[in-house]
Amino acid sequence: MNLNVSGHHVDVTPAILSYVRAKLERINRHFDHVIDAHVILTVDKIRQKAECTLHVRGKDLHCESEEDDLYAAIDLLADKLDRQVLRYKDKRYEENKRS
């Protein structure tokens, strides 16, 4: 999986990069057909926002989360993406099962 992390009004430090990579490994563990992931981290005055677009075969999955802490936003983002990927995987499995 190709991972691209960019920051908007925030510097992406190696610690943040390794944290994002560790959290997205869980998605790769559940579904290994992820082609690439683009993560954008945004910091406004109080709110920190993390958004991600996953490119899988035939579809793009997009998710975003907003919290007071950037690490909490990344955690919430990983949870939401995990649910979306599992739902996509189940739908794909059901389509193949019917064929």
LINBEL-V603268 format. One record per residue. N is the residue number from 1. SS is DSSP state (h for helix, s for strand, l for the rest). PHI is phi as a letter, one per 30 degrees, with the letter a starting at -180 (999 if undefined). Layout:
N;SS;PHI  N;SS;PHI
//
This chain:
1;l;999  2;s;d  3;s;c  4;s;b  5;s;c  6;s;b  7;s;b  8;s;c  9;l;i  10;l;a  11;l;d  12;l;d  13;l;d  14;h;e  15;h;d  16;h;d  17;h;d  18;h;d  19;h;d  20;h;d  21;h;d  22;h;d  23;h;d  24;h;d  25;h;d  26;h;d  27;h;d  28;h;d  29;h;d  30;h;d  31;l;b  32;l;c  33;l;c  34;s;d  35;s;d  36;s;a  37;s;b  38;s;b  39;s;c  40;s;c  41;s;c  42;s;b  43;s;b  44;l;c  45;l;e  46;l;c  47;l;c  48;s;c  49;s;b  50;s;b  51;s;b  52;s;b  53;s;b  54;s;c  55;s;c  56;s;c  57;l;d  58;l;i  59;s;a  60;s;c  61;s;c  62;s;b  63;s;a  64;s;b  65;s;b  66;s;b  67;s;b  68;l;d  69;l;c  70;h;d  71;h;d  72;h;d  73;h;d  74;h;d  75;h;d  76;h;d  77;h;d  78;h;d  79;h;d  80;h;d  81;h;d  82;h;d  83;h;d  84;h;d  85;h;d  86;h;d  87;h;d  88;h;d  89;h;d  90;h;d  91;h;d  92;h;d  93;h;d  94;h;d  95;h;d  96;h;d  97;h;d  98;h;d  99;l;d
//
